[in-house]
């Protein structure tokens, strides 16, 4: 079955789905996006993803191109047409197509809206979770508003590629003070020797992960101790556990950082329990 994408009001085979070379997303990365997990054909935490989308749009001075209800219909319809049972749905909104000029185009320029969906191999992700992943650290060279979920992801691309070349699955980004901000495509967490969960606080220097927010609910429900503060690479090396969170993989235990085993080098109990309980706290729609 060929894949279908939604492009500005039409559902098209992927081979015909295209935007202009003068799309501002293509030329300036002038746009924002969301990735939502699909489970059993339903969207996970759609409401929170759409709320974050609204915030991203507002922060870059764009209006929402259609109502949340209409957007929701498009997301579900794209999932349905692609017959995705377990996977992800991707939504991208850019400032539209206009003659190349850095400043905003005329106010009546329609935004470009693209939605695609694809299945993933759930067994493979479960295996990754059971094995745990390797992480490396690289300098965080991104701009100062990474809380906006912008499509400008070149530093993340380069970090992820460095990880790949070193046999790791994720790169943790490290600020000038030697503190981990987040992963190239995930939020970063550790469990300290005395059993406290630690993750970077929200601000302009991390993406407000939806999975992070739901995991915080699970943390509360499990009665775990939490510190929202930056942690250093040295603290991470010495941690009892480490893990990452993202919509496409939920909670993935980290078993090594820069080649050093974390804890006993196997997925930690807390990460495993958070992963197990996650979907009891998430919303399905
Ligand atoms: N940080 C970055 C830089 C990301 O790209 C992502 C995934 N999009 C996350 C964190 C995790 O966010 P979420 O849980 O909403 O997928």
Boltz pocket constraint, residues with backbone or C-beta under 6 A from the ligand:
constraints:
  - pocket:
      binder: B
      contacts: [[A, 35], [A, 156], [A, 182], [A, 183], [A, 184], [A, 185], [A, 186], [A, 187], [A, 207], [A, 208], [A, 209], [A, 210], [A, 211], [A, 212], [A, 245], [A, 246], [A, 247], [A, 248]]
      max_distance: 6.0
